[in-house]
């Protein structure tokens, strides 16, 4: 970012609110239980495009980043503020709009606040995320129903293109993964992504899992809409769970949207049980009319 762009943003944000820079981190009022260390904050503040803001008078701050490595959605990662929180959120939204962001989101995974706070910040409830867990699994051959799963090969652009197309066809716009997100995710320790092909060789499903020692997490499961109802969803779920079990996992967790009744029915019939205490909400504010329309019709 140029000095001119920085000055313009500061003027736009007001007298005390400015873009967060690495040099400003020592002046922040950091909470004792903050999510990020000063070094991590300096790294985040130095990334482009800059989305984080702070109050030069109070030291309050808002740390933000792209959502799923997407330029069109940004997310609040930490809000170190009390009385000036709404002002910082408004500034963050203004910065996002200048960067081409269409919607900003805040997840209770990062921080839980009262519902009235989000209402005052003009955030709408986008999703209720519910958590499921299977406390005990045993390894056995999965029931694939004619599907053949192949592990994603990093560096295979054709396979990655297939994965992205599957992802965008199976999930609503809000939940799309970008190419950069998939590359980072696939490179993480314990992660495995497999694409499912039908008898004709068409890619119709994929699963993404992460194993953490003796337990695993089902991160993503997708089946393209035009073949749903053929049992491929259960086959993909069985493959994912048995892949984790074969790798040493003894229990498995996952999450889904509360309104996704089809997925919930599948998970519950398979043996997953809801873990109510870990449920959370996702809130968001649309910055463009097009984004607002997308959210209204995201099913």
C-alpha positions in Angstrom: 0.0 0.0 0.0 1.3 3.5 -0.8 1.5 6.3 1.7 -1.2 8.2 -0.2 -3.6 5.3 0.1 -2.9 5.1 3.9 -3.5 8.8 4.4 -6.7 8.6 2.5 -8.0 5.7 4.6 -7.1 7.5 7.8 -8.9 10.6 6.8 -11.9 8.5 5.8 -12.0 6.7 9.1 -12.0 9.7 11.3 -9.9 11.6 13.8 -8.7 8.7 16.0 -9.3 5.6 13.9 -6.6 4.4 11.6 -5.4 1.4 9.8 -3.4 -0.9 12.0 0.3 -1.0 11.1 3.2 -3.1 12.5 4.6 0.1 14.1 1.3 0.7 16.0 1.2 -2.7 17.7 3.2 -1.6 20.8 0.6 1.1 21.4 -2.4 -1.4 21.5 -4.2 -2.1 24.7 -3.8 -5.9 24.6 -6.0 -8.1 26.8 -4.2 -10.7 29.0 -6.2 -13.5 27.2 -5.8 -12.1 23.7 -5.8 -14.4 20.7 -2.6 -13.1 19.2 0.9 -12.3 20.4 2.4 -8.9 19.6 4.6 -10.7 17.0 1.6 -12.3 15.3 -0.2 -8.9 15.4 2.7 -7.3 13.6 2.6 -10.0 11.0 -1.1 -9.6 10.4 -0.9 -5.8 10.3 1.8 -6.0 7.6 -0.2 -8.1 5.2 -1.9 -6.7 2.1 -4.5 -5.7 1.7 -4.7 -4.2 5.2 -8.1 -4.7 6.9 -7.3 -4.2 10.6 -8.0 -0.9 12.4 -7.2 0.7 15.8 -8.1 3.7 17.9 -4.9 5.8 18.3 -6.4 7.5 21.4 -7.6 4.5 23.4 -5.5 1.7 22.0 -8.5 -0.4 21.2 -8.2 -2.5 18.1 -9.9 -4.8 15.6 -7.9 -7.5 13.8 -9.4 -8.7 10.5 -8.5 -10.9 7.6 -9.9 -12.3 4.4 -12.5 -15.1 5.0 -11.3 -18.4 3.5 -8.6 -16.4 1.6 -11.4 -14.7 -0.4 -11.2 -11.0 -1.4 -15.0 -10.6 -1.4 -15.5 -11.6 2.3 -13.6 -10.4 5.4 -13.8 -11.7 9.0 -13.2 -10.2 12.4 -10.4 -12.3 14.0 -10.2 -10.4 17.3 -11.9 -7.3 18.7 -10.0 -5.8 21.6 -12.5 -3.1 22.5 -15.3 -2.3 24.9 -16.8 1.2 24.6 -15.4 1.9 21.2 -16.2 -1.5 19.6 -19.0 -0.3 17.3 -16.9 2.6 16.0 -14.1 0.1 15.2 -16.5 -2.2 13.4 -17.9 0.6 11.3 -14.3 1.6 10.4 -13.5 -2.0 9.5 -16.5 -2.1 7.2 -15.5 1.2 5.6 -12.0 -0.2 4.9 -13.5 -3.4 3.6 -15.7 -1.5 1.2 -12.7 0.3 -0.2 -11.0 -3.1 -0.8 -13.8 -4.6 -2.7 -15.2 -6.7 0.2 -18.9 -7.5 -0.2 -19.6 -8.9 3.3 -17.9 -8.9 6.7 -18.5 -11.7 9.1 -18.0 -12.4 12.8 -18.0 -15.9 14.3 -18.7 -16.8 17.9 -15.8 -19.3 17.5 -13.5 -16.4 17.9 -15.5 -14.5 20.6 -18.9 -14.7 22.1 -20.9 -11.6 22.8 -24.6 -10.9 23.6 -27.0 -10.9 20.7 -27.7 -7.2 21.3 -24.1 -6.4 20.5 -24.4 -7.7 17.0 -27.8 -6.0 16.5 -26.2 -2.6 17.5 -23.3 -3.3 15.1 -25.9 -3.9 12.3 -24.9 -7.5 11.9 -27.5 -10.1 10.9 -27.6 -13.7 12.1 -26.3 -15.7 9.0 -26.1 -19.2 10.4 -26.4 -21.3 13.5 -23.6 -23.8 13.4 -24.3 -27.0 15.3 -21.6 -29.6 16.4 -21.9 -33.3 16.2 -19.6 -36.0 17.6 -19.3 -39.8 17.4 -17.6 -40.8 20.6 -16.4 -44.3 19.4 -15.6 -45.7 16.0 -14.0 -48.9 14.8 -12.1 -49.3 11.5 -13.8 -51.4 8.8 -14.0 -51.3 4.9 -16.2 -48.4 3.9 -19.4 -48.9 1.9 -18.7 -46.8 -1.3 -21.8 -47.6 -3.4 -19.8 -47.5 -6.6 -17.7 -44.5 -5.8 -13.9 -44.5 -6.2 -12.0 -42.0 -4.1 -8.6 -40.6 -5.0 -6.5 -38.4 -2.8 -5.9 -34.9 -3.9 -2.3 -34.4 -5.3 -0.8 -31.0 -4.5 0.7 -29.7 -7.7 -2.0 -31.3 -9.9 -3.8 -28.2 -11.2 -6.4 -30.2 -13.1 -7.4 -32.1 -9.9 -7.5 -28.9 -7.9 -9.7 -27.3 -10.5 -12.0 -30.3 -10.3 -12.1 -29.9 -6.5 -12.9 -26.2 -6.7 -15.7 -26.8 -9.2 -17.2 -29.5 -6.9 -17.0 -27.2 -3.9 -18.7 -24.3 -5.6 -21.4 -26.4 -7.1 -22.2 -28.2 -3.8 -22.0 -25.3 -1.3 -23.7 -21.9 -1.1 -21.7 -18.8 -2.1 -20.9 -17.9 1.5 -19.2 -21.2 2.2 -17.1 -21.4 -1.0 -13.4 -22.2 -0.6 -10.9 -20.3 -2.7 -7.9 -21.8 -4.4 -5.6 -20.3 -1.9 -7.7 -21.7 1.0 -7.6 -25.2 -0.5 -3.8 -25.0 -1.0 -3.2 -23.9 2.6 -5.7 -26.4 4.0 -4.3 -29.3 2.0 -0.8 -28.5 3.2 -1.7 -28.5 6.9 -0.6 -31.4 9.1 -3.1 -34.3 9.4 -5.3 -33.1 6.5 -6.4 -35.4 3.7 -8.7 -34.4 0.8 -10.3 -37.1 -1.4 -12.4 -36.7 -4.5 -15.1 -39.3 -5.3 -15.7 -40.5 -8.9 -18.7 -42.4 -10.1 -18.7 -45.4 -12.5 -18.5 -43.1 -15.5 -15.4 -41.3 -14.1 -17.3 -38.1 -13.2 -16.2 -36.3 -10.0 -19.4 -36.1 -7.9 -18.2 -35.8 -4.3 -15.3 -34.9 -2.1 -14.4 -35.1 1.6 -11.8 -33.3 3.7 -10.7 -34.6 7.1 -8.1 -33.7 9.7 -6.7 -36.2 12.2 -5.4 -35.0 15.6 -3.8 -38.0 17.3 -6.6 -40.2 18.5 -9.5 -38.1 17.2 -10.5 -36.7 13.9 -12.6 -33.9 12.4 -14.7 -34.1 9.2 -14.0 -30.7 7.8 -15.9 -30.9 4.5 -18.3 -33.3 2.8 -19.9 -32.5 -0.6 -22.0 -34.1 -3.2 -23.0 -32.3 -6.4 -26.8 -31.5 -6.4 -27.8 -33.4 -9.5 -26.7 -36.8 -8.1 -28.0 -36.4 -4.5 -30.5 -39.1 -3.5 -28.3 -41.9 -4.8 -26.6 -42.7 -1.5 -23.4 -40.9 -2.4 -23.6 -38.6 0.7 -23.7 -41.6 3.0 -20.9 -43.3 1.0 -18.7 -40.2 1.3 -19.4 -39.9 5.0 -18.6 -43.6 5.6 -15.4 -43.2 3.6 -14.3 -40.1 5.6 -15.0 -41.7 9.0 -13.3 -45.0 8.0 -10.3 -43.1 6.6 -9.9 -41.4 10.0 -10.5 -44.7 11.9 -7.8 -46.5 9.8 -5.4 -43.7 10.6 -5.9 -44.2 14.4 -8.9 -41.9 15.2 -11.3 -43.3 17.8 -13.8 -40.4 17.8 -14.9 -38.0 15.1 -16.5 -34.5 15.2 -18.1 -32.3 12.6 -20.2 -29.2 12.2 -23.1 -28.2 9.9 -25.7 -25.5 9.6 -28.8 -25.9 11.7 -31.1 -25.3 8.7 -29.3 -28.1 6.7 -31.9 -30.7 7.7 -30.7 -33.2 5.0 -27.1 -33.3 6.4 -28.3 -33.4 10.0 -30.6 -36.4 9.2 -27.6 -38.1 7.5 -25.3 -37.6 10.4 -27.8 -38.6 13.1 -28.8 -41.8 11.2 -25.1 -42.6 10.9 -24.6 -42.4 14.7 -23.4 -38.9 15.3 -24.8 -37.1 18.4 -25.2 -33.4 18.9 -22.8 -31.6 21.2 -25.0 -28.6 22.2 -22.4 -26.8 24.4 -20.1 -26.3 21.3 -22.8 -24.8 19.0 -22.1 -21.2 17.8 -23.5 -18.5 15.5 -22.1 -16.7 12.5 -23.1 -13.0 12.0 -22.5 -10.8 9.0 -23.1 -7.4 7.5 -23.5 -7.0 3.7 -21.6 -4.1 2.3 -23.2 -4.2 -1.2 -26.7 -4.7 -2.5 -25.5 -7.7 -4.5 -24.1 -9.3 -1.3 -27.4 -8.7 0.5 -29.3 -10.4 -2.3 -26.8 -13.4 -2.2 -27.4 -13.8 1.5 -31.2 -13.7 1.2 -31.0 -16.4 -1.5 -28.1 -18.4 -0.2 -30.0 -21.7 -0.2 
